[in-house]
């Protein structure tokens, strides 16, 4: 509930709470300004009030402590409505005055007309706006649509939000097909409840790999500042909290999360809750929020009971008991095929929303992909090979117990040398100072001098060719700031207008960089910071100057352009050099999982055991750093690719199953 109100109602003897508010009373809240009470609900020791303020309807309480009451003098016998403390700084300064109820004597009314005090015109405008909001006590319109930024509103998203609010009472399984914007739908519901004051505390639970992306989306599109659950911070005091499910359910966190009593919980990739026996399912069930949104395009993977378990979190008992559900709605001998589908569809319609691409008029653009393989210049080739030999010596020469201390530095160095010599030079300089490399310090220094002597990059010729070949805007992604600066410097020297975007910019500078690219610049050179939360649909040419080793990072880059709202096909150019780590990674993600040509809704499922943050990169680095030769590389990268291929095929099968099952149910198929 919100902050307490002040008024001149009666006091509750036991709690000291102020009582006696009525529908129609005008009040002033220290934060929200002046409002009109539109509903009063009695509780044990206090009242719950719904009040229409200029910015929307909020749900507040009359609980103690209260501000000192300020009241203007009034004639004896004239009843006054509750009058509260002054509004927040910057709001209207309200003149204390008597508020007359219907039935007050004509003499008093005449005296008021003759002597004042009178409302200022600006105050009257506030009253009019407040009255207007009181006409929308139900969810007949969305207040949040006026408070969004950089969001293209689609009818199916607005309708989904209205259905959740009106019919499903804030508890829903959002099961739209991939690419239709379930995140936006969840954001709309969240923003609407916050504006209306029906939600004071909200928790968003997502896979660890998506925390940063959700943070950016909520901040930029919905103007919502979420704290991120981190060890050592007082996150439990925050009203809006974002966390990975794996972090939130930890023993040291779960009690505090449950005690925080969140009004609304949003869970992305909710198919992870398919088993009631898992800690994640039990943890969420324990939270028992008033409102709950579960997001997944694939709620069924192996067994219809997985769908039952998700619905059980939303509407316990809706589908009967575990056994009766299996007996009535699952075909004997095939746990994935339903029976009595018409009745099952009716029940699921109480809590599940499923929109398909075919049911919308939205055009989904294609991805046109071109992989470009380069030969490094002689100095670059020598530097790359020498750095690789150094990395392997340091990794293979360290004992397992001591390897972790230097592993991250070496992993970063190997990625940097695949980007440019400019990116690798600073890390080589730092490596010279490490105690663990003392026997190799002369070699490291020689590599640093070699990197400093190289003033060009073979892959830049590819960038110049793409830019010269068309007049389209181009986004160039790189992982490293030094490579970004080299590219921007070289392009400007060639007469190309360039905007740059990286994590060291302030929020205002980032907005200015995107505006410059949209309005004036031909090229945007961006680090990974541009791959999160920024929509660049006005551009449809993307260059991956270097490739992250994590497929999720690659997909996030492409997703800045290839997303809902893009009106043209997106052209993706992947740059790699022969005989490098990136060449192997490109072969895996392109040939095995077809990442570049299709949108994969759940990369976590495809990646399987490599889905956790950093684990795929670790696997790639381990293969590269411990290889004894090319045969080792071919064999081990082949195994990794085969594992992803299995994951890709499994995901395709699950996606097809859910499409046939859920789309059939949503259409009310009456087959048995």
GIZILIN-V134994 format. One record per run of one state. SS is the DSSP state (@ for helix, = for strand, . for the rest). FROM is the first residue (numbers start at 1). LEN is the number of residues. If there is no record, write none. Layout:
ss=SS from=FROM len=LEN
ss=SS from=FROM len=LEN
This chain:
ss=. from=1 len=9
ss== from=10 len=2
ss=. from=12 len=6
ss== from=18 len=2
ss=. from=20 len=6
ss== from=26 len=4
ss=. from=30 len=3
ss== from=33 len=11
ss=. from=44 len=2
ss== from=46 len=8
ss=. from=54 len=2
ss== from=56 len=6
ss=. from=62 len=18
ss== from=80 len=1
ss=. from=81 len=19
ss== from=100 len=1
ss=. from=101 len=5
ss=@ from=106 len=10
ss=. from=116 len=5
ss=@ from=121 len=14
ss=. from=135 len=9
ss=@ from=144 len=4
ss=. from=148 len=7
ss=@ from=155 len=12
ss=. from=167 len=4
ss== from=171 len=4
ss=. from=175 len=7
ss=@ from=182 len=14
ss=. from=196 len=6
ss== from=202 len=5
ss=. from=207 len=1
ss=@ from=208 len=15
ss=. from=223 len=4
ss== from=227 len=2
ss=. from=229 len=6
ss=@ from=235 len=3
ss=. from=238 len=2
ss== from=240 len=5
ss=@ from=245 len=4
ss=. from=249 len=2
ss=@ from=251 len=9
ss=. from=260 len=4
ss== from=264 len=4
ss=. from=268 len=2
ss=@ from=270 len=4
ss=. from=274 len=5
ss=@ from=279 len=9
ss=. from=288 len=3
ss== from=291 len=5
ss=. from=296 len=8
ss=@ from=304 len=11
ss=. from=315 len=7
ss=@ from=322 len=8
ss== from=330 len=1
ss=. from=331 len=7
ss== from=338 len=1
ss=. from=339 len=2
ss=@ from=341 len=8
ss=. from=349 len=3
ss== from=352 len=2
ss=. from=354 len=3
ss=@ from=357 len=3
ss=. from=360 len=7
ss== from=367 len=8
ss=. from=375 len=3
ss=@ from=378 len=20
ss=. from=398 len=2
ss=@ from=400 len=20
ss=. from=420 len=1
ss=@ from=421 len=11
ss=. from=432 len=3
ss=@ from=435 len=19
ss=. from=454 len=6
ss=@ from=460 len=9
ss=. from=469 len=5
ss== from=474 len=4
ss=. from=478 len=3
ss=@ from=481 len=13
ss=. from=494 len=4
ss== from=498 len=4
ss=. from=502 len=5
ss=@ from=507 len=13
ss=. from=520 len=3
ss== from=523 len=4
ss=. from=527 len=1
ss=@ from=528 len=4
ss=. from=532 len=9
ss== from=541 len=4
ss=. from=545 len=6
ss=@ from=551 len=9
ss=. from=560 len=10
ss== from=570 len=8
ss=. from=578 len=3
ss=@ from=581 len=12
ss=. from=593 len=10
ss=@ from=603 len=8
ss=. from=611 len=4
ss=@ from=615 len=12
ss=. from=627 len=3
ss=@ from=630 len=37
ss=. from=667 len=6
